[in-house]
Amino acid sequence: MSILARFFEINSYNKTMFNHPVILSLERQRLKLCALQFALNDAFNLLDQGDSTSEQKTETQQTIQELQTEAQQAETIFENTIQHIIKTRPKLIVNWANQHIRFYLEIINELKQETPPNTTFINIAEETIEQWQDVIQDKKYYVMDNPYLIKNYESRQQTYFGLVDEE
């Protein structure tokens, strides 16, 4: 199925399904997991730079251990949540993934409007769509976003997915 045909099929879904409290909770968990993974990548990159003092390296290694523990815990909670939803309300997972596909199709459309179009970012967005299709097919649990791909990533996420910071 072409991306354009997929776009029209997805747009026929009721967007309010994403506002289901279980899915909003799931999305918050996914974003937390993504943030932890990016923080881990940043910490490993800092460690690999090689110009850190011994004290800085020790501190970074401790940070990495803490982040790995937190990420493992977050991933376990997330996977348990996903498994429960798949067993009890599988259509919610499909709607959640389709909402992300719709989001990335809009990003691709915006990127194609740029002069010249950013083909690298377009390719990354298309790959991200394929990964969300894997979620629908139960081949994976989640997809990590690339916040560098999307202008105003956090505010767009909050607006598009109806996420509001919890206080």
C-alpha positions in Angstrom: 0.0 0.0 0.0 1.4 3.4 -0.9 2.1 6.0 1.7 -0.6 8.3 0.2 -3.2 5.5 0.3 -2.2 4.7 3.9 -2.7 8.4 4.7 -6.2 8.4 3.5 -7.0 5.1 5.3 -5.5 6.4 8.5 -7.3 9.7 8.3 -10.6 7.9 8.4 -10.0 6.8 12.0 -11.5 8.7 14.8 -8.8 10.9 16.2 -10.4 11.0 19.6 -9.5 7.3 20.2 -6.0 8.5 21.0 -7.4 10.5 23.9 -8.3 7.3 25.6 -6.7 7.5 29.2 -4.9 4.2 28.8 -3.3 5.3 25.6 -2.4 8.7 27.0 -0.7 6.9 29.9 1.0 4.5 27.4 2.3 7.5 25.3 3.7 9.2 28.4 5.5 6.0 29.3 6.9 5.7 25.7 8.1 9.3 25.8 9.8 8.7 29.2 11.5 5.6 27.8 12.6 7.6 24.7 14.0 10.4 26.9 15.9 7.9 29.0 17.4 6.2 25.9 18.5 9.6 24.5 20.0 10.6 27.9 21.9 7.3 27.8 23.2 7.9 24.3 24.3 11.4 25.4 26.1 10.0 28.4 27.9 7.4 26.4 28.9 10.0 23.8 30.2 12.2 26.6 32.2 9.2 27.9 33.6 8.5 24.4 34.9 12.0 23.9 38.0 11.2 25.7 38.8 14.7 27.0 37.1 14.2 30.4 39.0 14.1 33.7 39.0 10.9 35.7 36.5 12.4 38.1 34.2 13.4 35.2 34.5 9.9 33.7 33.6 8.3 37.1 30.6 10.6 37.4 29.4 9.9 33.9 29.8 6.1 34.5 27.7 6.5 37.6 25.1 8.4 35.6 25.1 5.7 32.9 24.4 3.0 35.6 21.6 5.0 37.1 20.1 5.7 33.7 20.4 2.1 32.6 18.6 0.9 35.8 15.8 3.5 35.3 15.5 2.7 31.6 15.2 -1.1 32.4 12.5 -0.4 35.0 10.7 1.9 32.6 10.9 -0.6 29.8 9.6 -3.4 32.0 6.6 -1.3 33.1 6.0 -0.3 29.5 6.1 -3.8 28.1 3.8 -5.0 30.8 1.4 -2.2 30.0 1.5 -3.0 26.2 1.0 -6.7 26.8 -2.1 -6.0 29.0 -3.5 -3.7 26.4 -2.9 -6.2 23.6 -4.7 -8.8 25.5 -7.6 -6.6 26.6 -8.0 -3.9 24.0 -5.9 -4.6 21.0 -7.6 -1.9 18.8 -6.2 0.8 21.1 -2.7 -0.2 20.1 -3.6 0.0 16.4 -5.2 3.4 16.9 -2.1 4.6 18.9 0.2 3.4 16.1 -2.0 4.9 13.4 -1.9 8.3 15.2 1.8 8.2 15.1 1.8 7.2 11.4 -0.5 10.2 10.7 1.8 12.5 12.6 4.8 11.4 10.6 2.9 11.7 7.3 2.2 15.3 8.2 5.9 15.8 8.9 6.8 14.3 5.6 4.3 16.6 3.8 5.9 19.6 5.6 9.5 18.4 4.7 8.5 18.1 1.1 7.4 21.7 1.0 10.8 22.9 2.0 13.2 24.1 -0.8 15.1 22.0 -1.3 13.2 19.1 0.4 15.3 17.5 3.2 15.4 14.0 1.7 17.4 12.6 4.7 14.7 13.6 7.2 12.0 12.4 4.8 13.7 9.0 4.6 14.0 8.9 8.4 10.3 9.8 8.8 9.3 7.1 6.2 11.4 4.5 8.2 9.7 5.6 11.4 6.3 5.0 9.7 7.5 1.5 8.8 8.5 0.9 12.4 5.0 2.0 13.6 3.5 -0.4 11.1 5.6 -3.1 12.9 3.9 -2.1 16.1 0.5 -2.7 14.5 1.7 -6.1 13.3 2.9 -7.0 16.8 6.6 -7.2 15.7 7.7 -4.6 18.2 6.4 -2.7 21.2 7.3 0.9 20.5 9.2 3.3 18.3 11.7 5.8 19.4 11.1 9.3 17.9 13.9 11.3 16.5 13.3 14.8 18.0 16.0 16.3 15.8 13.8 15.5 12.8 10.9 17.5 13.9 10.8 21.3 14.5 9.3 22.2 17.9 9.2 18.5 18.7 7.9 18.8 22.3 5.2 21.3 21.7 4.0 19.5 18.6 3.9 16.2 20.5 1.8 17.8 23.2 -0.5 19.5 20.7 -0.9 16.6 18.3 -1.4 13.9 20.9 -3.2 15.9 23.5 -0.5 15.4 26.1 -0.4 17.9 28.9 2.4 18.1 31.4 1.4 16.4 34.6 2.2 18.3 37.8 
